[in-house]
Amino acid sequence: MLEAGFTEDDVDRVLWRNPVEFFGQSGRLMIDEAAEAAPDAGATFEGNSILRGARA
């Protein structure tokens, strides 16, 4: 979009603010809580790393 001449504000609005506003209408989108609950990079579940590409 930037290469096509759109401003950074336009890109931010289309790819971030609009979706957050839309999905936020459900009352179930909690951005702040998701950031706080980010998994530990070394965490595992049944011997597999939780994060894609992470090595246990």
Stockholm file with secondary structure:
# STOCKHOLM 1.0

chainA/1-56         MLEAGFTEDDVDRVLWRNPVEFFGQSGRLMIDEAAEAAPDAGATFEGNSILRGARA
#=GR chainA/1-56 SS CTTTTCCHHHHHIIIIIHHHHHHHTTSCCCHHHHHHTCCCTTCEETTEESSTTCCC
#=GC SS_cons        CTTTTCCHHHHHIIIIIHHHHHHHTTSCCCHHHHHHTCCCTTCEETTEESSTTCCC
//
